[in-house]
Amino acid sequence: MSNFEERFPRSLWVRLIIYIAVGHLFAAFLYLLFELGAKS
């Protein structure tokens, strides 16, 4: 496991988690936008 952590530094994991979180928030926002647009 230590070898795995050496290859991928902590900053890369933090950036990856942030990108995934932002991506999911953006996807949820688009989904809500389309859902509201379809109802009105």
C-alpha positions as CSV (number, residue, x, y, z in Angstrom):
1,M,0.0,0.0,0.0
2,S,2.9,2.4,0.7
3,N,4.2,1.9,-2.8
4,F,0.7,2.8,-4.1
5,E,0.7,6.0,-2.1
6,E,4.2,6.9,-3.3
7,R,3.1,6.8,-6.9
8,F,0.0,9.0,-6.3
9,P,0.7,11.9,-4.0
10,R,-2.0,13.2,-1.6
11,S,-2.5,16.4,-3.6
12,L,-3.5,14.4,-6.6
13,W,-6.1,12.5,-4.6
14,V,-7.5,15.8,-3.1
15,R,-7.7,17.3,-6.6
16,L,-9.4,14.1,-8.0
17,I,-12.0,14.1,-5.2
18,I,-12.7,17.8,-5.8
19,Y,-13.2,17.3,-9.5
20,I,-15.5,14.3,-8.9
21,A,-17.6,16.3,-6.3
22,V,-17.8,19.4,-8.7
23,G,-18.7,17.1,-11.6
24,H,-21.5,15.5,-9.6
25,L,-22.9,18.8,-8.4
26,F,-22.9,20.1,-12.0
27,A,-24.6,17.0,-13.3
28,A,-27.3,17.3,-10.5
29,F,-27.8,20.9,-11.4
30,L,-28.3,20.1,-15.1
31,Y,-30.6,17.3,-14.2
32,L,-32.8,19.6,-12.1
33,L,-32.7,22.2,-14.8
34,F,-34.0,19.6,-17.4
35,E,-36.6,18.2,-14.9
36,L,-38.0,21.7,-14.2
37,G,-37.9,22.6,-17.9
38,A,-39.9,19.5,-18.8
39,K,-42.6,20.2,-16.2
40,S,-43.2,23.8,-17.2
